[in-house]
Amino acid sequence: MSNHDHYDGPEFMSVPETARYLGIGRKMVYSLLETGQLAFARERGAIRILTASVVDFQAGGRLT
């Protein structure tokens, strides 16, 4: 469980889940990953985005 802004979901999100959560397209998610604005790990080749970084990013109001 995470204490970030009351998000009680899984520790990691996929790219499509992150896009839906933030209300943006997948290309924008990849851009945020490339620029280091979202933390992620690779698991068997799949990108797993740290949910806490997504929640913190959204709370920071950095989406334009």
C-alpha positions in Angstrom: 0.0 0.0 0.0 1.1 3.5 -0.8 0.6 6.6 1.2 0.9 8.9 -1.8 -2.3 11.0 -2.1 -4.5 8.1 -0.9 -3.8 5.9 -3.9 -4.2 2.3 -2.8 -3.6 0.6 -6.2 -0.7 -1.6 -7.3 2.9 -0.4 -6.9 3.5 -0.3 -10.7 1.5 0.7 -13.7 1.8 -0.2 -17.4 2.1 2.5 -20.0 -1.6 2.3 -21.0 -2.7 2.4 -17.4 -0.5 5.5 -16.8 -1.9 7.2 -19.9 -5.5 6.5 -18.7 -4.7 7.7 -15.2 -3.1 10.9 -16.4 -5.6 11.5 -19.2 -2.8 11.6 -21.8 -1.7 9.5 -24.8 0.9 6.8 -24.7 3.4 8.9 -26.7 3.3 11.5 -24.0 3.9 8.8 -21.3 7.0 7.6 -23.3 8.1 11.3 -23.5 7.8 11.6 -19.7 9.8 8.4 -19.2 12.5 9.6 -21.6 12.9 13.0 -19.8 13.0 11.3 -16.3 9.7 12.8 -15.1 8.3 9.3 -14.3 10.3 6.6 -12.6 10.2 3.1 -14.2 11.8 -0.3 -14.3 11.9 -3.0 -16.9 10.5 -6.4 -16.2 11.1 -9.0 -18.8 11.2 -6.2 -21.4 8.0 -4.6 -20.3 8.1 -1.1 -18.8 6.6 -0.8 -15.3 6.1 2.7 -14.1 6.3 3.4 -10.4 2.8 4.4 -9.4 4.0 6.8 -6.7 5.9 8.8 -9.4 2.7 9.0 -11.5 0.6 10.2 -8.5 3.3 12.6 -7.5 3.6 13.9 -11.0 -0.1 14.5 -11.3 -0.3 16.2 -7.9 2.5 18.5 -8.9 0.3 19.8 -11.7 3.1 19.5 -14.3 0.9 18.3 -17.1 0.3 21.0 -19.7 
